[in-house]
Amino acid sequence: MKQSIIHIALIVRDYDEAIQFYTVKLKFELLEDTYQTDQQKRWVVVSPPGSTGVTLLLAKATSPEQEALIGNQSGGRVFLFLNSDDFWRDYKDLNSKGIKFIREPKEEPYGTVAVFEDLYGNLWDLLQLRDDHPLSGRGI
C-alpha cells in the first residue's frame, strides 16, 4: 500500500492577501486557484518552489469559529516546517522581505533552524536538515 498526505488546510482571512504573501514573500508557487460554484468558494493551492510533497490549501474562514483560529491553528506551537536546501540564503531573503522571526537561527542536532511568523501569526520553522538526518534526501 502507498498513501501520502497531499494537502494541509491553512485557514486564511482572505484568499488574495494569502496568495500575495505566500507567492511573493515566501516564493511559493500558485498551483491552483479555481472557483467552486456549487460551494461558492475558491480552491487555492500553493507549494514551496521545487517541492513535490505536501501542498497548502488556503482555506478562507467561513464562520466565527474558523475566524477565531486564523493564525493559531496549532495552539501557539510551530505549525508548519519549511525545509531548505540553503538555510542562510532563505533566512536572509525572508529577513529582507520583512518576515518576522520569533527565534533566531540556532544549530540543533538535526540541523539549522529559526522560527518565523506568517502573515496571520502562524509559527513556522525554517530549517535545513543535516545530511545525516533520516529525512534528508527524501525530497523533503
VENSUL-V918874 format. One record per residue. N is the residue number from 1. RES is the residue in one letter. SS is DSSP state (@ for helix, = for strand, . for the rest). Layout:
BEGIN
n: [N	N]
res: [RES	RES]
ss: [SS	SS]
END
This chain:
BEGIN
n: [1	2	3	4	5	6	7	8	9	10	11	12	13	14	15	16	17	18	19	20	21	22	23	24	25	26	27	28	29	30	31	32	33	34	35	36	37	38	39	40	41	42	43	44	45	46	47	48	49	50	51	52	53	54	55	56	57	58	59	60	61	62	63	64	65	66	67	68	69	70	71	72	73	74	75	76	77	78	79	80	81	82	83	84	85	86	87	88	89	90	91	92	93	94	95	96	97	98	99	100	101	102	103	104	105	106	107	108	109	110	111	112	113	114	115	116	117	118	119	120	121	122	123	124	125	126	127	128	129	130	131	132	133	134	135	136	137	138	139	140]
res: [M	K	Q	S	I	I	H	I	A	L	I	V	R	D	Y	D	E	A	I	Q	F	Y	T	V	K	L	K	F	E	L	L	E	D	T	Y	Q	T	D	Q	Q	K	R	W	V	V	V	S	P	P	G	S	T	G	V	T	L	L	L	A	K	A	T	S	P	E	Q	E	A	L	I	G	N	Q	S	G	G	R	V	F	L	F	L	N	S	D	D	F	W	R	D	Y	K	D	L	N	S	K	G	I	K	F	I	R	E	P	K	E	E	P	Y	G	T	V	A	V	F	E	D	L	Y	G	N	L	W	D	L	L	Q	L	R	D	D	H	P	L	S	G	R	G	I]
ss: [.	.	.	.	.	.	=	=	=	=	=	=	.	.	@	@	@	@	@	@	@	@	@	@	@	.	.	.	=	=	=	=	=	=	=	=	@	@	@	.	=	=	=	=	=	=	=	.	.	.	.	.	.	.	=	=	=	=	=	=	.	.	.	@	@	@	@	@	@	.	.	.	.	.	.	.	.	=	=	=	=	=	=	.	.	.	@	@	@	@	@	@	@	@	@	@	.	.	.	.	=	=	=	=	=	=	=	=	.	.	=	=	=	=	=	=	=	.	.	.	.	.	=	=	=	=	=	=	=	.	.	.	.	.	.	.	.	.	.	.]
END
